[in-house]
Amino acid sequence: AVEWEKEMIGLLGEARLLLDMESKERLSKDYYWYSPVLERQLKEKIADGIVIPKDEREVSAVLSFAYRHRIPVTVRGAGTGNYGQAVPLEGGIVMDMSQLDEILEVGDGYARVQCGVRLGSLEKHLRERGQELRIYPSTFMKATVGGFVCGGSGGIGSITWGNLWDGNVLEAAVYTMEEVPRRLVVQGQDLYPYIHNYGTTGIVTELTIASAPKTEWMQTVIHFNDIASAVQFGEALAKEEAIPKRLISPMEWPIPAYFVPLKKVLEPGAAAVFLEIANGTLTAVSGLAQSMGGRVGHIIEAEQYRKTIGLSDFTWNHTTLWALKMDPAITYLQAGFAADRYLEQIRLIKDEFGDEVLLHFEWVKNGGRLSLASLPLIRFKSEERLYEIIRFFEANGVNIFDPHTWVLDSGGRGEVGAMQRKKRENDPLGLLNPGKIVYEP
Ligand code: FAD
């Protein structure tokens, strides 16, 4: 038992403090093991105790308590992050936010929720009311709104609506880490130090996110002979503003071979583009595909949407998950190709690495501009080789957001300078998720 056990039980009651080894191990981990580098470095890290507040008053009480005792606090949503964001590097308290799970208000074009609401539940709730999420990660069934905003970037829907920095987060309530925690309400540009902050600059308890009018979606696969044509078709479709879409994911063969549940319906040897498009647009989409050498394959009709395993369950970082199931030696990178020279970049990478690097992409909007995001699969040989590959990408103008580090400054996408300034104000003792941001109090 930890020293602060009694006082914490007095504050929140016994049921809200977990000290058994099984809970501490389970709730100190996320999906960092996608990286063999992080797997080695993080597997022993464990919290001294897990605290599960049920409302903001308890969040505030835990923070004040931890401040007085100088105990680090690492926040956890659903723990589906990939870089050890939610792993407590210095032990202390892991604060599990999953009980703050109330949908507070749905208005025209927005939803106000507590941070622990799962994106999947919110999507269902919104669709029952004629609206839907604008953007969500492929982990949306498990992931929380707070975890997505503080640890994610973008996902399904980003082809239309951009990422977390593109006006999709409207307001946040944030608690500071002080003896008397302040509750800040933040909007607009002031949200930047909290988006993708790994819980280092404040604890987000409530979020207002933008929603979109509901669309009836369908999904389909278009096959191409090669990855270059698949990506070019993706770009052409992305530019068809009249066709509403949530997903354009081109991938090279043999990546589709990893998707066991789709084995019977995918064309062997072919590159594929996984699409989520508005119901009623398939004729236009298949016309465009055929004009560029594509063949319409598997279709999930609007009536079947989300009733079976969906195509989006194989995109974004779910691609890595399916590949890892077949081949545990696989890992991945996070990359941004250049929209004006991606064909050359793809050719250079394939010529250099062959099947050691397998490419799949997501066309997205980024600050209003069409961009080509990618989470390349890598057959891992050694850390040195991994960084050789990274250097090759960078030397050829492909941006890398390194997923093999937990330090925001190296791997993150947020405004790190603004975060460091905000951290000085909000967390003067540096107790929030220590080690995740380079910071001197
Ligand atoms: P957690 O992992 O619990 O937390 C993430 C970070 O946010 C941690 O640093 C945590 O401390 C912090 N945090 C959590 N809640 C709060 C809070 N209330 N206040 C302050 N800080 C907080 N990400 C994408 O962006 N797009 C994708 O498409 C995507 N696909 C994925 C696919 C797979 C198979 C996997 C394993 C991961 C994927 N991810 C993706 C990463 C991750 O799943 C998402 O970012 C997800 O939204 C994280 O939510 P979570 O609730 O699990 O957060």
Residues whose N, C-alpha, C, O or C-beta is under 5 A from the ligand:
A	BS01	FAD	D30 Y31 T74 V75 R76 G77 A78 G79 T80 G81 N82 Q85 A86 M97 C115 Y136 P137 S138 T139 A143 T144 G146 G147 F148 C150 G151 G152 S153 G154 G155 Y198 G199 G202 I203 V204 T205 W316 N317 H318 L321
